[in-house]
């Protein structure tokens, strides 16, 4: 692979290599900014905290494009790994949100703090239970097989990025997180862009400027058997195990891990925090429904997804004779009088409900025109 522009690995002379001590400091800093380093805050609080951090006014130059010169085997592996990152991190994000995720991966390939292959960047730390660089690689998400339609869409984004497409708005960003979580490290980096549900950052100082991206692409992608995961339990399994043990701190940690996936189910689990009553399979749905009912800011679609109920007025069904529940009785209809008290039930006689209507008279035969 060759990269246009200046820097080691680009189509230009290699700059002076960084001292080994500097590289070690960079890599230690990268380890401290893993995807699992999250503050224990509720999602709604996280939205407010993240919104209060202003975007940087400094220049945010676009990254330089990749141009492939590697063999087909490595190309296929890099496409597969980058597609996995896009899919599991942003499957339901708009196209720009997926392009932004792909750009961060390729930016990391070129930065000395990270591995020098696409698969190496995506699956760095994946064998751990915590400390992975992309949360989907160590939170059990890989045990869920991809949905083909979403996978194909992510694949197209990955191919375009590896063929040289640059998503300029994120510049040389090397970090991002969902807007409903707050990593410990977010305040130590430069906030450069917000795309969809993700917030993007670059390193501070010279580490985040274009001349720092001097990594040379290794060319030979490692073969990583990632499908099915690496043995870690899913966030839902961790949540259930913590609930069974009555460990509220573990429940909160598992709920926060589930929130990183970004789905409606993830948000529902994230609100079940340690200040709630102990969670069991019997009361989990009731707690979710109660939270949804108490939140005036929740959209009607989100409330419906969480509880199966809607705050919107009923809509008229389709069809000539269809009526809404409010129209099923004439507008001026009076309530039916209560039936007179009848004789006591006789043993052996069939029971008749007190409020049962009288038997209907035989209907006259009519013909609808």
C-alpha positions in Angstrom: 0.0 0.0 0.0 1.2 3.5 -0.8 -0.2 6.7 0.6 -0.1 10.0 -1.2 1.6 12.9 0.5 4.3 13.2 3.0 5.2 10.8 5.7 6.7 7.3 6.0 4.5 5.0 4.0 3.5 7.7 1.5 4.9 8.4 -1.9 7.7 10.5 -0.6 11.0 10.2 1.4 10.7 8.7 4.9 11.0 11.2 7.7 13.4 10.7 10.7 12.1 7.7 12.8 10.7 8.5 16.2 12.9 7.6 19.2 11.9 4.3 20.8 11.1 6.0 24.0 8.6 8.3 22.3 7.0 5.3 20.5 6.6 3.5 23.9 5.0 6.6 25.4 2.6 6.8 22.5 1.6 3.2 22.8 1.1 3.5 26.5 -1.2 6.5 25.9 -3.1 4.5 23.3 -3.6 1.6 25.8 -5.1 4.1 28.3 -7.7 5.3 25.8 -9.3 1.9 25.2 -13.0 1.5 24.4 -13.7 0.0 27.9 -12.5 3.0 29.9 -15.9 4.5 30.6 -17.2 6.8 33.4 -20.2 5.4 35.3 -22.8 8.0 34.2 -26.4 7.5 33.0 -26.9 7.9 29.2 -28.9 11.1 29.5 -26.2 12.7 31.7 -23.6 11.5 29.1 -25.5 13.3 26.4 -25.3 16.6 28.4 -21.7 16.2 29.3 -20.6 15.4 25.8 -22.6 18.4 24.4 -20.9 20.7 26.8 -17.4 20.0 25.3 -16.9 22.4 22.4 -15.5 21.4 19.1 -12.0 22.6 18.4 -11.6 25.8 16.4 -8.1 24.7 15.2 -7.6 23.6 11.6 -8.7 20.1 10.8 -7.0 19.0 7.6 -8.3 16.0 5.7 -6.4 12.8 5.9 -4.6 11.6 2.8 -6.0 8.7 0.7 -4.9 5.1 0.6 -3.8 3.7 -2.7 -3.4 -0.1 -2.8 -0.3 -1.8 -4.1 -0.5 -5.0 -1.9 -1.4 -8.6 -2.9 -5.0 -9.8 -3.2 -4.9 -12.0 -0.2 -4.0 -9.1 2.2 -6.5 -6.9 0.4 -9.3 -9.4 1.0 -8.3 -9.7 4.7 -8.2 -5.9 5.2 -11.6 -5.5 3.5 -13.0 -8.2 5.8 -11.6 -6.6 9.0 -12.6 -3.1 8.1 -16.1 -4.2 7.1 -16.4 -5.9 10.5 -15.4 -2.7 12.3 -17.9 -0.6 10.3 -20.7 -3.2 10.8 -20.4 -3.8 14.5 -19.6 -0.2 15.4 -22.0 1.6 13.1 -24.3 -0.8 11.2 -27.3 1.5 11.7 -25.6 4.8 11.3 -26.0 6.8 8.1 -23.4 6.3 5.3 -21.3 9.3 6.6 -21.2 7.8 10.1 -19.8 4.6 8.6 -17.3 6.4 6.5 -16.1 8.3 9.6 -15.5 5.0 11.4 -13.5 3.6 8.5 -11.4 6.8 8.4 -10.4 6.4 12.0 -9.3 2.8 11.4 -7.1 3.9 8.4 -5.8 6.9 10.4 -4.6 4.5 13.1 -2.8 2.3 10.6 -0.6 5.3 9.9 0.0 6.4 13.5 3.0 4.9 15.5 0.8 4.4 18.5 -1.1 1.6 16.8 -0.4 -1.6 14.7 0.6 -1.1 11.1 -2.2 -3.3 9.5 -5.9 -2.8 9.2 -6.7 -6.1 10.9 -4.1 -5.4 13.6 -5.8 -2.0 14.3 -9.3 -3.4 14.4 -8.6 -6.4 16.6 -6.0 -4.9 18.9 -6.7 -6.2 22.4 -9.5 -8.4 21.2 -8.4 -11.4 23.3 -8.9 -9.4 26.5 -12.1 -9.0 28.5 -11.4 -5.3 28.9 -8.9 -2.9 27.2 -9.8 -3.7 23.6 -9.6 -0.7 21.3 -12.9 -1.4 19.6 -15.5 -2.5 22.1 -17.2 -5.0 19.7 -14.1 -7.2 19.7 -14.2 -8.0 23.4 -17.8 -7.6 24.6 -19.2 -10.7 23.0 -20.8 -8.9 20.1 -18.9 -11.1 17.6 -21.0 -14.0 18.7 -23.9 -12.5 16.8 -23.6 -13.3 13.1 -23.9 -10.2 10.8 -27.1 -9.4 9.0 -26.4 -9.7 5.3 -28.0 -6.5 4.2 -26.2 -4.4 6.8 -22.9 -6.3 6.1 -23.1 -5.6 2.3 -23.6 -1.9 3.0 -20.6 -1.8 5.4 -18.5 -3.8 2.8 -19.1 -1.2 0.2 -18.0 1.6 2.5 -14.9 -0.4 3.4 -13.9 -1.0 -0.2 -14.3 2.6 -1.1 -12.1 3.7 1.9 -9.4 1.2 1.0 -9.6 2.4 -2.6 -8.7 5.9 -1.6 -12.0 7.6 -0.5 -11.3 10.1 2.3 -14.0 11.2 4.7 -12.7 14.7 5.3 -14.9 16.0 8.2 -13.1 13.8 10.8 -9.6 14.8 9.6 -6.9 12.8 11.3 -9.1 11.6 14.1 -7.9 8.5 15.9 -10.7 8.1 18.5 -14.4 8.2 18.7 -17.2 7.1 21.0 -21.0 7.1 21.1 -22.6 10.2 22.4 -24.4 8.4 25.3 -21.2 7.3 27.0 -18.3 9.3 28.5 -14.9 7.8 28.3 -12.3 8.9 30.9 -10.0 10.0 28.2 -12.4 12.2 26.2 -11.4 15.4 28.0 -7.7 14.7 27.3 -8.1 14.8 23.5 -9.2 17.4 20.9 -12.8 17.1 19.9 -12.9 17.5 16.1 -16.3 16.4 14.8 -19.7 14.9 15.5 -21.1 12.6 12.9 -24.3 10.8 13.6 -24.2 9.3 17.1 -20.4 9.4 17.3 -18.0 12.0 18.6 -14.5 12.1 17.1 -11.2 13.2 18.6 -7.5 13.5 17.6 -4.4 13.4 19.8 -3.4 16.7 21.4 -0.2 18.6 20.3 2.1 17.2 17.6 0.8 13.6 18.0 -2.5 14.6 16.4 -1.0 16.7 13.5 -0.4 15.2 10.0 3.4 14.9 10.4 2.9 12.4 13.2 1.3 9.9 10.9 4.5 8.2 9.9 3.6 4.5 10.2 4.4 2.4 7.2 1.8 -0.1 6.2 3.1 -3.6 6.8 1.5 -5.0 3.6 0.9 -8.5 5.0 -2.4 -8.6 6.9 -2.7 -11.1 9.7 -5.3 -13.9 9.4 -7.7 -13.4 12.3 -10.5 -15.9 12.8 -12.9 -13.4 14.4 -16.3 -14.8 13.5 -17.9 -16.2 16.6 -15.8 -14.1 18.9 -12.9 -14.9 21.2 -14.8 -16.5 24.1 -16.0 -13.4 26.0 -19.6 -13.4 27.3 -22.0 -11.0 25.8 -23.0 -7.9 27.7 -26.5 -9.3 28.2 -25.0 -12.5 29.7 -22.8 -10.4 32.0 -25.9 -8.4 33.1 -27.9 -11.6 33.8 -25.0 -13.1 35.7 -24.5 -10.0 37.8 -28.3 -9.8 38.5 -28.3 -13.5 39.6 -25.5 -12.7 42.0 -27.1 -9.5 43.3 -24.0 -7.5 42.4 -25.3 -4.0 41.6 -21.9 -2.6 40.7 -21.4 -5.5 38.2 -24.9 -4.8 36.9 -24.0 -1.2 36.2 -20.8 -2.2 34.5 -22.5 -4.7 32.3 -25.3 -2.2 31.4 -22.7 0.4 30.4 -20.9 -2.2 28.3 -24.3 -3.1 26.6 -24.9 0.7 25.9 -21.8 0.9 23.8 -23.5 -1.1 21.1 -25.9 1.7 20.4 -29.2 -0.1 19.8 -32.5 0.5 21.5 -32.0 -2.7 23.5 -28.6 -1.3 24.6 -30.1 1.9 25.8 -32.8 0.0 27.7 -30.2 -2.1 29.5 -28.1 1.0 30.2 -30.7 2.7 32.3 -30.9 -0.3 34.6 -28.2 1.0 36.9 -27.1 0.1 40.4 -29.4 2.6 42.1 -32.4 0.5 40.9 -33.9 -2.4 42.7 -32.1 -5.7 42.0 -32.8 -6.9 38.4 -34.4 -10.2 37.7 -35.8 -11.7 34.5 -39.3 -11.1 36.0 -39.0 -7.4 36.7 -36.5 -6.2 34.0 -39.3 -5.4 31.4 -41.3 -3.6 34.1 -38.4 -1.4 35.0 -37.7 -0.5 31.4 -41.4 0.4 30.8 -41.5 2.5 34.0 -38.4 4.5 32.9 -39.9 5.0 29.5 -43.1 6.3 30.9 -41.3 8.7 33.3 -39.1 10.3 30.6 -41.0 13.2 28.9 -38.0 13.7 26.5 -38.3 10.2 25.0 -39.6 10.1 21.4 -42.8 8.2 20.6 -40.9 5.7 18.4 -38.4 5.0 21.2 -41.2 4.5 23.7 -43.0 2.1 21.4 -39.8 0.1 20.9 -39.1 -0.2 24.6 -42.7 -0.8 25.9 -44.9 -1.6 22.9 -47.1 1.4 23.8 -47.5 4.7 22.1 -48.4 8.2 23.4 -49.8 9.3 20.0 -53.6 9.3 19.4 -54.8 6.2 17.6 -54.9 6.4 13.8 -57.8 5.5 11.7 -57.2 2.0 10.1 -57.4 1.6 6.4 -60.7 0.6 4.8 -64.1 2.0 4.1 -65.8 0.6 7.2 -62.8 1.0 9.6 -63.2 3.0 12.7 -60.9 4.1 15.5 -61.7 3.1 19.1 -63.2 6.5 19.8 -65.6 6.1 16.8 -66.9 2.6 17.6 -69.9 4.1 19.4 -72.3 6.9 18.2 -71.1 10.3 19.5 -74.4 10.9 21.4 -74.9 7.4 22.7 -75.9 7.2 26.3 -74.5 4.5 28.5 -76.7 1.4 28.8 -78.7 1.3 32.1 -77.6 -1.2 34.7 -79.7 -4.4 34.6 -82.1 -4.9 37.4 -81.1 -7.3 40.1 -82.2 -10.8 39.1 -83.0 -13.8 41.2 -80.2 -15.5 43.0 -78.4 -18.2 41.0 -79.9 -21.6 41.4 -77.6 -24.5 42.0 -77.2 -26.6 38.9 -78.4 -23.8 36.5 -75.8 -22.3 34.1 -74.2 -19.2 35.4 -75.0 -16.0 33.6 -72.7 -12.9 34.0 -74.4 -10.0 35.8 -73.7 -7.6 33.0 -74.3 -10.0 30.1 -76.5 -8.4 27.3 -79.9 -9.8 26.6 -80.2 -12.4 23.8 -80.2 -10.7 20.4 -83.4 -10.9 18.3 -83.1 -12.8 15.1 -81.7 -10.5 12.5 -83.7 -9.7 9.4 -82.2 -10.8 6.1 -80.9 -7.8 4.2 -78.9 -7.4 1.1 -76.0 -4.8 1.1 -75.9 -2.7 -2.1 
